[in-house]
Amino acid sequence: MMFRYPGNRLQPYIGIGPGIFIARIKDPSVTQGDNSQSSTKLGLNTLIGVRYFITRHVSAFAEGKYNYVRFNFEENPNFFGFNATYTPINVALGISYHF
């Protein structure tokens, strides 16, 4: 879900929603068989940013994104299993073309 302030040139925005995240462990000392184990979970995806229209069709933007998800890796004969929390923060700057 995105919320945008409908300004003429300057448009701040905020967004929140679900995200699907996939993680994989690839280590022969931890996993068995094909030497990998994966976990797919539903998590949280949020962002906040601002867009500035330079012309009618070109804008510059800056935004920050935050994700949160908890992965579960199952137990197997070589490994006790564990839970992992993934919480990256990304910053993006760019130019957009609107048609």
Contacts in CASP RR format, 6 or more apart in sequence:
PFRMAT RR
TARGET T0000
AUTHOR 0000-0000-0000
METHOD contacts of the structure
MODEL  1
MMFRYPGNRLQPYIGIGPGIFIARIKDPSVTQGDNSQSSTKLGLNTLIGV
RYFITRHVSAFAEGKYNYVRFNFEENPNFFGFNATYTPINVALGISYHF
1 15 0 8 1.000
1 16 0 8 1.000
1 17 0 8 1.000
2 13 0 8 1.000
2 14 0 8 1.000
2 15 0 8 1.000
3 13 0 8 1.000
3 14 0 8 1.000
3 15 0 8 1.000
4 11 0 8 1.000
4 12 0 8 1.000
4 13 0 8 1.000
5 11 0 8 1.000
5 12 0 8 1.000
5 13 0 8 1.000
8 53 0 8 1.000
9 52 0 8 1.000
9 53 0 8 1.000
10 50 0 8 1.000
10 51 0 8 1.000
10 52 0 8 1.000
10 53 0 8 1.000
11 50 0 8 1.000
11 51 0 8 1.000
11 52 0 8 1.000
11 53 0 8 1.000
12 48 0 8 1.000
12 49 0 8 1.000
12 50 0 8 1.000
12 51 0 8 1.000
13 47 0 8 1.000
13 48 0 8 1.000
13 49 0 8 1.000
13 50 0 8 1.000
13 51 0 8 1.000
13 63 0 8 1.000
14 46 0 8 1.000
14 47 0 8 1.000
14 48 0 8 1.000
14 49 0 8 1.000
15 46 0 8 1.000
15 47 0 8 1.000
15 48 0 8 1.000
16 44 0 8 1.000
16 45 0 8 1.000
16 46 0 8 1.000
16 47 0 8 1.000
17 44 0 8 1.000
17 45 0 8 1.000
17 46 0 8 1.000
18 42 0 8 1.000
18 43 0 8 1.000
18 44 0 8 1.000
18 45 0 8 1.000
19 42 0 8 1.000
19 43 0 8 1.000
19 44 0 8 1.000
19 45 0 8 1.000
19 67 0 8 1.000
19 69 0 8 1.000
20 40 0 8 1.000
20 41 0 8 1.000
20 42 0 8 1.000
20 43 0 8 1.000
21 40 0 8 1.000
21 41 0 8 1.000
21 42 0 8 1.000
21 43 0 8 1.000
21 67 0 8 1.000
21 69 0 8 1.000
21 71 0 8 1.000
21 86 0 8 1.000
22 38 0 8 1.000
22 39 0 8 1.000
22 40 0 8 1.000
23 38 0 8 1.000
23 39 0 8 1.000
23 71 0 8 1.000
23 84 0 8 1.000
23 86 0 8 1.000
24 36 0 8 1.000
24 37 0 8 1.000
24 38 0 8 1.000
24 39 0 8 1.000
25 31 0 8 1.000
25 36 0 8 1.000
25 37 0 8 1.000
25 38 0 8 1.000
25 73 0 8 1.000
26 35 0 8 1.000
26 36 0 8 1.000
27 35 0 8 1.000
28 35 0 8 1.000
29 78 0 8 1.000
30 37 0 8 1.000
30 78 0 8 1.000
30 79 0 8 1.000
31 37 0 8 1.000
31 76 0 8 1.000
31 78 0 8 1.000
31 79 0 8 1.000
32 76 0 8 1.000
32 77 0 8 1.000
32 78 0 8 1.000
32 79 0 8 1.000
37 73 0 8 1.000
37 74 0 8 1.000
37 76 0 8 1.000
37 79 0 8 1.000
39 71 0 8 1.000
39 72 0 8 1.000
39 73 0 8 1.000
41 69 0 8 1.000
41 70 0 8 1.000
41 71 0 8 1.000
41 72 0 8 1.000
42 69 0 8 1.000
43 67 0 8 1.000
43 68 0 8 1.000
43 69 0 8 1.000
43 70 0 8 1.000
44 66 0 8 1.000
44 67 0 8 1.000
44 68 0 8 1.000
44 69 0 8 1.000
45 65 0 8 1.000
45 66 0 8 1.000
45 67 0 8 1.000
46 65 0 8 1.000
46 66 0 8 1.000
46 67 0 8 1.000
47 63 0 8 1.000
47 64 0 8 1.000
47 65 0 8 1.000
47 66 0 8 1.000
48 63 0 8 1.000
48 64 0 8 1.000
49 61 0 8 1.000
49 62 0 8 1.000
49 63 0 8 1.000
49 64 0 8 1.000
50 61 0 8 1.000
50 62 0 8 1.000
50 63 0 8 1.000
51 59 0 8 1.000
51 60 0 8 1.000
51 61 0 8 1.000
51 96 0 8 1.000
52 59 0 8 1.000
52 60 0 8 1.000
52 61 0 8 1.000
53 59 0 8 1.000
54 60 0 8 1.000
56 98 0 8 1.000
57 97 0 8 1.000
57 98 0 8 1.000
57 99 0 8 1.000
58 95 0 8 1.000
58 96 0 8 1.000
58 97 0 8 1.000
58 98 0 8 1.000
59 95 0 8 1.000
59 96 0 8 1.000
59 98 0 8 1.000
60 93 0 8 1.000
60 94 0 8 1.000
60 95 0 8 1.000
60 96 0 8 1.000
61 92 0 8 1.000
61 93 0 8 1.000
61 94 0 8 1.000
61 95 0 8 1.000
61 96 0 8 1.000
62 91 0 8 1.000
62 92 0 8 1.000
62 93 0 8 1.000
62 94 0 8 1.000
63 91 0 8 1.000
63 92 0 8 1.000
64 89 0 8 1.000
64 90 0 8 1.000
64 91 0 8 1.000
64 92 0 8 1.000
65 89 0 8 1.000
65 90 0 8 1.000
65 91 0 8 1.000
65 92 0 8 1.000
66 87 0 8 1.000
66 88 0 8 1.000
66 89 0 8 1.000
66 90 0 8 1.000
67 86 0 8 1.000
67 87 0 8 1.000
67 88 0 8 1.000
68 85 0 8 1.000
68 86 0 8 1.000
68 87 0 8 1.000
69 85 0 8 1.000
69 86 0 8 1.000
70 83 0 8 1.000
70 84 0 8 1.000
70 85 0 8 1.000
70 86 0 8 1.000
71 83 0 8 1.000
71 84 0 8 1.000
71 85 0 8 1.000
71 86 0 8 1.000
72 83 0 8 1.000
73 79 0 8 1.000
73 81 0 8 1.000
73 82 0 8 1.000
73 83 0 8 1.000
73 84 0 8 1.000
74 81 0 8 1.000
75 81 0 8 1.000
END
